[in-house]
Amino acid sequence: MYCNHFFITFISSLLSKVKGLTIKKLMTIIFILTCGMYIIMAYLTLPSFVLMAIYIIMYALNLSTVPMLTMIAMNYINEGIYVNFGLARGIGSASWATSALLFGQVLSFFDTSILSVGYLIFTIITLMILFTLPESQMKEVQNKKEGSVFTVVKNYRIFFFLLVGFCFMFAGATSIGTYLINIVKNLGGDTSLYGVAMFAMAFSELPVMMAVPKLMKKFNSVTLILIASIFYILRNYTIGLAPHLIILIIGMMFQGLSYGLFTGVITYYVTYNLETQDQMAGQTMIGIMTSGIGSTLGNVLGGILQDTIGLDALFMFVYIMTAIGAVVIISCKMISQKG
């Protein structure tokens, strides 16, 4: 899935290249395409390589909608309309946790094809909500070329290196998330406890993300990101060193103060610190560095280490990635203070 971040960049760039194409129109096209692909995968018998190709395209298309939804909220904020993005993002995490728990129970009684029905229903609801939102009144910046990922890297060095640090820590967190079931079983747990733990972890993001707008009024953005990196260390090291399941769950509950705080602050950072023409590229870059590069590093390298050596090697990888990310962010904080 490493190529996904190139695909995400291409999709986002269509908004500036195709005349008359708005975020709403592009998202509608993407949701229709992904629904069609999901139904095809659910009800048709296809060769494995075709299923893999469809899944990769679906995954990339879904990821590409994240910066678009974010830009809708950020455009409202730029217009002076109050939007608590942290609350909205936190509700999203809570919804993910709830749906994962509910569909896990549903699959005990129905075939997996029921997931495609659920996906279709929730997509229709999403589109209905999307088209009830008022159109943004922001006008395109005249005589200024729409920014790209490369211009963001060149012009906003602190932002870029904050994302580099986030990328390393996200890689460690992704390794834990992907292979968490193995960690739970190694400590004597089962799939039931795994589901409850994932639910609690995702829900822990809600209160923190709700508080992000207020926190940003009292603290510098880079300071908050530094605090999030400290909690990333606590999260990943506590999970890796957990002697039993209670400590493991405590470590997972740091998800809100690590990932939740980081995600909320870095999203607002783009709105308040990047030029208008660079903000879509900035939001896209958050997805590239986390769900693109970070998750690829975590899944591939973490998986290889676990399969060939064992869980101890996976944990050592997590410790190293987390520590590198923290060092990068501490360096950003020091540089920002000098500037």
RODO-2510 file (C-alpha; in nm, 4 decimals, decimal comma):
residues 339
     n   res          X          Y          Z
     1     m     0,0000     0,0000     0,0000
     2     y     0,3030     0,2277    -0,0148
     3     c     0,1842     0,3714    -0,3501
     4     n    -0,1394     0,4914    -0,1871
     5     h     0,0065     0,8246    -0,0787
     6     f     0,0887     0,9110    -0,4413
     7     f    -0,2706     0,8271    -0,5339
     8     i    -0,4022     1,0455    -0,2500
     9     t    -0,1924     1,3381    -0,3725
    10     f    -0,3253     1,2934    -0,7259
    11     i    -0,6901     1,2811    -0,6130
    12     s    -0,6542     1,5963    -0,4021
    13     s    -0,4840     1,7809    -0,6878
    14     l    -0,7902     1,7284    -0,9103
    15     l    -0,9736     2,0028    -0,7198
    16     s    -0,7363     2,2647    -0,8583
    17     k    -0,6952     2,1088    -1,2028
    18     v    -1,0540     2,0279    -1,3055
    19     k    -1,2694     2,3350    -1,3617
    20     g    -1,5979     2,3333    -1,1720
    21     l    -1,4989     2,0366    -0,9553
    22     t    -1,5828     2,1041    -0,5906
    23     i    -1,5044     1,9054    -0,2776
    24     k    -1,8665     1,7896    -0,2559
    25     k    -1,8751     1,6707    -0,6173
    26     l    -1,5432     1,4880    -0,5891
    27     m    -1,6418     1,3196    -0,2636
    28     t    -1,9728     1,2096    -0,4167
    29     i    -1,7885     1,0451    -0,7053
    30     i    -1,5466     0,8750    -0,4636
    31     f    -1,8229     0,7416    -0,2380
    32     i    -2,0182     0,6028    -0,5357
    33     l    -1,7040     0,4321    -0,6669
    34     t    -1,6131     0,2793    -0,3301
    35     c    -1,9696     0,1527    -0,2745
    36     g    -1,9665    -0,0122    -0,6154
    37     m    -1,6301    -0,1737    -0,5447
    38     y    -1,7406    -0,2954    -0,2023
    39     i    -2,0531    -0,4597    -0,3465
    40     i    -1,8449    -0,6242    -0,6210
    41     m    -1,6040    -0,7647    -0,3621
    42     a    -1,8882    -0,8869    -0,1405
    43     y    -2,1037    -1,0649    -0,3967
    44     l    -1,8774    -1,1701    -0,6858
    45     t    -1,6238    -1,4501    -0,6836
    46     l    -1,3008    -1,2942    -0,8089
    47     p    -0,9369    -1,4019    -0,8317
    48     s    -0,7232    -1,3054    -0,5334
    49     f    -0,5108    -1,0553    -0,7264
    50     v    -0,8258    -0,8749    -0,8485
    51     l    -0,9613    -0,8545    -0,4931
    52     m    -0,6273    -0,7153    -0,3759
    53     a    -0,6274    -0,4518    -0,6500
    54     i    -0,9861    -0,3452    -0,5732
    55     y    -0,9107    -0,3270    -0,1998
    56     i    -0,6004    -0,1115    -0,2519
    57     i    -0,7942     0,1309    -0,4744
    58     m    -1,0813     0,1450    -0,2235
    59     y    -0,8413     0,2072     0,0634
    60     a    -0,6694     0,4909    -0,1227
    61     l    -1,0005     0,6485    -0,2272
    62     n    -1,1303     0,6397     0,1294
    63     l    -0,8100     0,7956     0,2641
    64     s    -0,8302     1,0722     0,0054
    65     t    -1,1635     1,1899     0,1518
    66     v    -1,0069     1,2710     0,4910
    67     p    -0,8270     1,5935     0,3866
    68     m    -1,1367     1,6974     0,1893
    69     l    -1,3666     1,6678     0,4891
    70     t    -1,1086     1,8510     0,6963
    71     m    -1,0892     2,1326     0,4408
    72     i    -1,4670     2,1789     0,4516
    73     a    -1,4425     2,2393     0,8275
    74     m    -1,1321     2,4577     0,7969
    75     n    -1,2925     2,6714     0,5237
    76     y    -1,5803     2,7455     0,7597
    77     i    -1,3314     2,8432     1,0314
    78     n    -1,1489     3,0749     0,7888
    79     e    -1,4846     3,2399     0,7122
    80     g    -1,5365     3,3111     1,0813
    81     i    -1,7893     3,0320     1,1385
    82     y    -1,7291     2,8479     1,4662
    83     v    -1,6585     2,4792     1,4088
    84     n    -1,5340     2,2545     1,6875
    85     f    -1,3338     2,0263     1,4638
    86     g    -1,1965     1,8391     1,7637
    87     l    -1,5480     1,7437     1,8732
    88     a    -1,6410     1,6318     1,5206
    89     r    -1,3208     1,4297     1,4858
    90     g    -1,3712     1,2797     1,8306
    91     i    -1,7263     1,1746     1,7448
    92     g    -1,5801     1,0084     1,4370
    93     s    -1,3469     0,8028     1,6556
    94     a    -1,6332     0,7122     1,8888
    95     s    -1,8485     0,6128     1,5890
    96     w    -1,5674     0,3934     1,4575
    97     a    -1,5370     0,2238     1,7957
    98     t    -1,9127     0,1708     1,8253
    99     s    -1,9560     0,0364     1,4717
   100     a    -1,6590    -0,1979     1,5096
   101     l    -1,8078    -0,3369     1,8302
   102     l    -2,1600    -0,3697     1,6857
   103     f    -2,0575    -0,5210     1,3533
   104     g    -1,8347    -0,7633     1,5398
   105     q    -2,1470    -0,8930     1,7121
   106     v    -2,3542    -0,8844     1,3902
   107     l    -2,1011    -1,1088     1,2153
   108     s    -2,1771    -1,3762     1,4728
   109     f    -2,5219    -1,4140     1,3115
   110     f    -2,4749    -1,3072     0,9455
   111     d    -2,2360    -1,3610     0,6569
   112     t    -1,9581    -1,1035     0,6025
   113     s    -2,1466    -0,9703     0,2986
   114     i    -2,3689    -0,7855     0,5501
   115     l    -2,0808    -0,5397     0,5870
   116     s    -2,1394    -0,4141     0,2321
   117     v    -2,5018    -0,3366     0,3215
   118     g    -2,3881    -0,1419     0,6265
   119     y    -2,1289     0,0436     0,4209
   120     l    -2,3905     0,1396     0,1620
   121     i    -2,6349     0,2663     0,4269
   122     f    -2,3736     0,4762     0,6070
   123     t    -2,2426     0,6146     0,2785
   124     i    -2,5919     0,7334     0,1821
   125     i    -2,6288     0,8992     0,5239
   126     t    -2,2873     1,0643     0,4818
   127     l    -2,3813     1,2034     0,1413
   128     m    -2,7121     1,3349     0,2758
   129     i    -2,5282     1,5198     0,5535
   130     l    -2,2640     1,6432     0,3081
   131     f    -2,5223     1,8036     0,0795
   132     t    -2,7037     1,9745     0,3665
   133     l    -2,3873     2,1664     0,4532
   134     p    -2,3794     2,5259     0,3241
   135     e    -2,1424     2,6040     0,0398
   136     s    -1,8184     2,7705     0,1395
   137     q    -1,8101     3,1401     0,0506
   138     m    -1,4307     3,1475     0,0190
   139     k    -1,3079     3,2626    -0,3191
   140     e    -1,0066     3,1150    -0,4912
   141     v    -0,6865     3,3054    -0,4387
   142     q    -0,6223     3,5101    -0,7470
   143     n    -0,2899     3,4860    -0,9323
   144     k    -0,1595     3,2233    -0,6926
   145     k    -0,0908     2,8694    -0,7975
   146     e    -0,2470     2,5995    -0,5818
   147     g     0,0160     2,4568    -0,3481
   148     s     0,1508     2,1033    -0,3702
   149     v     0,3065     1,8626    -0,1237
   150     f     0,6502     1,9625    -0,2517
   151     t     0,5881     2,3342    -0,1960
   152     v     0,4653     2,2606     0,1563
   153     v     0,7851     2,0670     0,2328
   154     k     0,9935     2,3529     0,0939
   155     n     0,8111     2,6443     0,2584
   156     y     0,7027     2,5040     0,5953
   157     r     0,9990     2,3203     0,7410
   158     i     0,8726     2,3075     1,1009
   159     f     0,5410     2,1620     0,9851
   160     f     0,7201     1,9040     0,7702
   161     f     0,9490     1,7866     1,0487
   162     l     0,6610     1,7726     1,2964
   163     l     0,4982     1,5311     1,0513
   164     v     0,8244     1,3362     1,0180
   165     g     0,8251     1,2889     1,3944
   166     f     0,4559     1,1964     1,3868
   167     c     0,5317     0,9485     1,1071
   168     f     0,7864     0,7582     1,3163
   169     m     0,5635     0,7436     1,6230
   170     f     0,2633     0,6471     1,4096
   171     a     0,4695     0,3628     1,2605
   172     g     0,5286     0,2261     1,6094
   173     a     0,1641     0,2703     1,7069
   174     t     0,0483     0,1033     1,3843
   175     s     0,2651    -0,2016     1,4564
   176     i     0,0984    -0,2335     1,7952
   177     g    -0,2509    -0,1811     1,6514
   178     t    -0,2110    -0,4300     1,3675
   179     y    -0,0642    -0,7073     1,5812
   180     l    -0,2470    -0,6208     1,9034
   181     i    -0,4463    -0,9436     1,8944
   182     n    -0,1194    -1,1375     1,9193
   183     i    -0,0090    -0,9180     2,2099
   184     v    -0,3410    -0,9717     2,3899
   185     k    -0,3252    -1,3490     2,3422
   186     n     0,0376    -1,3534     2,4588
   187     l    -0,0822    -1,2013     2,7876
   188     g    -0,3611    -1,4573     2,8230
   189     g    -0,6476    -1,2628     2,6677
   190     d    -0,8863    -1,3543     2,3857
   191     t    -1,0637    -1,1869     2,0910
   192     s    -1,3471    -1,0671     2,3161
   193     l    -1,1095    -0,8710     2,5372
   194     y    -0,9329    -0,7437     2,2260
   195     g    -1,2595    -0,5952     2,0945
   196     v    -1,3398    -0,4244     2,4244
   197     a    -0,9862    -0,2839     2,4468
   198     m    -1,0049    -0,1407     2,0945
   199     f    -1,3413     0,0153     2,1783
   200     a    -1,2007     0,1824     2,4910
   201     m    -0,8923     0,3021     2,3063
   202     a    -1,0897     0,4721     2,0298
   203     f    -1,3347     0,6287     2,2766
   204     s    -1,0458     0,7819     2,4733
   205     e    -0,9862     1,0173     2,1786
   206     l    -1,3253     1,1901     2,2137
   207     p    -1,2726     1,4029     2,5295
   208     v    -0,9221     1,5065     2,4254
   209     m    -1,0244     1,6107     2,0751
   210     m    -1,3182     1,8045     2,2195
   211     a    -1,0735     2,0008     2,4346
   212     v    -0,8243     2,0818     2,1566
   213     p    -0,9720     2,4247     2,0569
   214     k    -0,9592     2,5431     2,4197
   215     l    -0,6099     2,4046     2,4705
   216     m    -0,4846     2,5899     2,1636
   217     k    -0,6013     2,9188     2,3137
   218     k    -0,3780     2,8603     2,6171
   219     f    -0,0758     2,6793     2,4711
   220     n     0,1457     2,7032     2,1639
   221     s     0,0682     2,4417     1,8950
   222     v     0,4209     2,2991     1,8929
   223     t     0,4111     2,2730     2,2734
   224     l     0,0898     2,0690     2,2552
   225     i     0,2427     1,8449     1,9898
   226     l     0,5446     1,7943     2,2172
   227     i     0,3083     1,6933     2,4996
   228     a     0,1364     1,4493     2,2615
   229     s     0,4741     1,2963     2,1753
   230     i     0,5438     1,2401     2,5468
   231     f     0,2157     1,0542     2,5778
   232     y     0,3040     0,8561     2,2644
   233     i     0,6133     0,7361     2,4513
   234     l     0,4002     0,6448     2,7527
   235     r     0,1454     0,4701     2,5301
   236     n     0,3803     0,2606     2,3195
   237     y     0,6271     0,1731     2,5967
   238     t     0,3511     0,0857     2,8457
   239     i     0,1871    -0,1506     2,5958
   240     g     0,5199    -0,3102     2,5036
   241     l     0,6326    -0,3562     2,8638
   242     a     0,2899    -0,4552     3,0024
   243     p     0,3237    -0,7595     3,2338
   244     h    -0,0502    -0,8256     3,2262
   245     l    -0,3707    -0,7170     3,0547
   246     i    -0,4695    -0,4385     3,2955
   247     i    -0,1457    -0,2488     3,2265
   248     l    -0,1937    -0,3122     2,8551
   249     i    -0,5385    -0,1509     2,8612
   250     i    -0,4051     0,1441     3,0627
   251     g    -0,1415     0,1947     2,7938
   252     m    -0,4052     0,1830     2,5211
   253     m    -0,6063     0,4505     2,7026
   254     f    -0,3211     0,6938     2,6348
   255     q    -0,4461     0,6924     2,2745
   256     g    -0,6476     1,0089     2,3340
   257     l    -0,3599     1,2113     2,4792
   258     s    -0,1188     1,0900     2,2104
   259     y    -0,2856     1,0329     1,8735
   260     g    -0,6009     1,2296     1,9590
   261     l    -0,4140     1,5405     2,0764
   262     f    -0,1612     1,5247     1,7938
   263     t    -0,4217     1,4836     1,5202
   264     g    -0,6429     1,7648     1,6451
   265     v    -0,3593     2,0144     1,6913
   266     i    -0,1768     1,9406     1,3648
   267     t    -0,5027     1,9854     1,1722
   268     y    -0,5604     2,3304     1,3209
   269     y    -0,1909     2,4083     1,2700
   270     v    -0,2415     2,3851     0,8928
   271     t    -0,5286     2,6348     0,9023
   272     y    -0,3513     2,8880     1,1199
   273     n     0,0037     2,8629     0,9817
   274     l    -0,0168     2,7737     0,6115
   275     e    -0,1230     3,0077     0,3326
   276     t    -0,4726     2,9467     0,1952
   277     q    -0,3461     2,8011    -0,1336
   278     d    -0,1266     2,5513     0,0586
   279     q    -0,3842     2,4233     0,3051
   280     m    -0,5300     2,1401     0,0972
   281     a    -0,1786     2,0136     0,0273
   282     g    -0,1010     2,0466     0,3981
   283     q    -0,4044     1,8430     0,5014
   284     t    -0,3206     1,5844     0,2344
   285     m     0,0323     1,5629     0,3668
   286     i    -0,0931     1,4699     0,7137
   287     g    -0,2589     1,1650     0,5582
   288     i     0,0477     1,0795     0,3515
   289     m     0,2867     1,0868     0,6458
   290     t     0,0562     0,8888     0,8772
   291     s    -0,1788     0,6508     0,6939
   292     g     0,0601     0,6357     0,3984
   293     i     0,4253     0,6178     0,5006
   294     g     0,3824     0,5666     0,8758
   295     s     0,1371     0,2780     0,8516
   296     t     0,3418     0,1148     0,5747
   297     l     0,6570     0,1227     0,7869
   298     g     0,4713    -0,0113     1,0882
   299     n     0,2831    -0,2887     0,9109
   300     v     0,5629    -0,4131     0,6857
   301     l     0,8681    -0,3870     0,9118
   302     g     0,6741    -0,4728     1,2268
   303     g     0,5190    -0,7741     1,0577
   304     i     0,8514    -0,9033     0,9260
   305     l     1,0162    -0,8703     1,2684
   306     q     0,7291    -1,0425     1,4478
   307     d     0,7069    -1,3295     1,1988
   308     t     1,0812    -1,3948     1,1803
   309     i     1,1978    -1,3216     1,5369
   310     g     0,8954    -1,2696     1,7597
   311     l     0,7040    -1,0158     1,9672
   312     d     1,0160    -0,8941     2,1496
   313     a     1,1654    -0,7811     1,8177
   314     l     0,8371    -0,6076     1,7296
   315     f     0,8429    -0,4197     2,0611
   316     m     1,2053    -0,3147     2,0097
   317     f     1,1067    -0,1734     1,6699
   318     v     0,8201     0,0164     1,8372
   319     y     1,0524     0,1594     2,1037
   320     i     1,3053     0,2782     1,8457
   321     m     1,0454     0,4346     1,6138
   322     t     0,8765     0,6139     1,9040
   323     a     1,2058     0,7452     2,0408
   324     i     1,3183     0,8748     1,7002
   325     g     0,9863     1,0523     1,6529
   326     a     1,0099     1,2130     1,9962
   327     v     1,3645     1,3376     1,9284
   328     v     1,2529     1,4955     1,5993
   329     i     0,9618     1,6759     1,7675
   330     i     1,1771     1,7971     2,0587
   331     s     1,4180     1,9377     1,7985
   332     c     1,1276     2,1162     1,6271
   333     k     1,0250     2,2694     1,9580
   334     m     1,3772     2,3968     2,0224
   335     i     1,4068     2,5425     1,6715
   336     s     1,0647     2,7101     1,6929
   337     q     1,1648     2,8760     2,0222
   338     k     1,4821     3,0158     1,8653
   339     g     1,2823     3,1432     1,5660
***
